[in-house]
């Protein structure tokens, strides 16, 4: 099954000839190699690029192991370049496996008539040191697992059934190739244990495998809930009867972020216009992996819905934070300070949107509860409630748009 990842393909196409290294990143098995070696390759051939002007290498292939040496790789590329002043497209998959790969890429940028595209599965690949060495000459294209709209385009049929499948098994493209629930769950569990976790351990030289697995389970169990390493360390002491320091837990979290397994949403004080560093929320890049980590036992649709909305907003190119709004009320004791949460404060350039995720809005009281944080924000940016209820979108007299979940996920321009 071929899924046209049009958003990402268009990003690659728009970067042609811009004298930057196009860097395709994302979690393993999200479709980076397919994007480069199938979709982008086909685009280049269809527009008339000769095969001898394409140098394509998968550096995680054992047969190319010798090319992980920087001198050997540059020599291989130099011997395959054509001397006809036509552009040669160099496509390197899993380039972080090459020693001193930054120097290799900078060398390629000095080579005339080449356009360079690379992929990597580790965000250290884009650490501050690498960005500094690139001196602004890298252009990142972050590939996520299939969005629900991409997933639905592939599977079709009843939207509700497609949603149930998606929030259970997620959007890693390979999932679409399996025809039974057992095959899907086995694939995700094996991928998590034998590929992702092994990779994180080996890459970061982590010795306490049990502690790492427990941290991942804690994060999976509490998606959408504010936490921090100190609180998680206290949980280890009280529940697991083990000492794992908050510093160690923070290191584990950074390793998981580097592998693109989790994302961190910071808390933002909307009125104070500053970040609050006490607690953050963590969301998994793919909810299918999250569910597999918990052996598909915690299927709380409200939390999974919130996680999928977060990933959808990232897919649409927004920066996403968790909002904090200070409010005051009075009771018999006098003035009382309240802290209200806005699920998502969403930014793209000068655009800002405030979003609440509400699985159900069965009563007026519940609706007012979801509206309260939004109504305590006194600016004119959009305010939206996304509900799991199947409703027609509507904007009320308070200026708040309410939209159904599937409507939101299938219409990228709805907000």
Secondary structure by P-SEA (a helix, b strand, c coil): ccccaaaaaaaaaaaccccccbbbbbccccccccccccaaaaaaaaaccccccbbbbccccccccccccaaaaaaaaaaaccccccbbbbbbcccccccaaaaaaaaaaacccbbbbbcccccccccaaaaaaacccbbbbbbccccaaaaaaaccccaaaaaaaaaaccccccccccccaaaaaaaaaaaacccaaaaaaaaacccaaaaaaaaaaaaaacccccccaaaaaaaaaccccccccaaaaaaaaaaaaaaccbbbbbbbcccccccccccbbbbbccaaaaaaaacccccaaaaaaaaaaaaaaaaaccbbbbbbbbbbbcccccbbbbbbbcccccccccbbbbbbbbcccccaaaaaaaaccccccccccbbbbbbccccccccccccbbbbcaaaaaaccccc
